[in-house]
Amino acid sequence: QVHLVESGGGLVPAGGSLRLSCAVSGRTSSDYVAGWFRQAPGKEREFVSAITWSSGGTAAYADSVKGRFTISRDNAQNTVYLHMNSLNPEDTAVYYCNRWPPGWDWGQGTQVTVSS
């Protein structure tokens, strides 16, 4: 069983920044790909970013966040981060982490609200 706890969300003005954290605990493989996802009101959950396990890991981003968001991970701490810059109201959503492709039980997520 894997337990996911996301944190770091909040209310920010357009153009602002946030850093999200995801603490992963429980039975994980040693080399999972970690991912961030988000779900806006009335929309389906969508992929945001993912990063491989290896040191300096290879990252992938949704086109909508490319150049603004950066994913990173601390394998020793089993924590995944999402650094979000130049936020805009379209980024408003609940943000979740999971492995990629998703397969663990979802955590509670962290709310990100960007005001215009």
C-alpha angles and dihedrals in degrees: 000000000000123000121204125195119184122193143160102074124133148132116302135166121249109282092031131122139231137179117216123200131201121195112203120199136167133040108351130155115250096246109038122151109241122216144185123217134177139203122202122199111285093005136100122257110270138195117259108169144333137196133197123238100246123102109278086013126211112257134204129194139193111250090244093063102030111128093016105060128054125194123205138164141207106210093187090058095035089231130138123200135200116199109199123194134174091024118194132190090262088067091065107121145106108278122214136181127214138144119282117278091029114252109137125087109274121251125225093271128217124262119237117190121182117193122210 
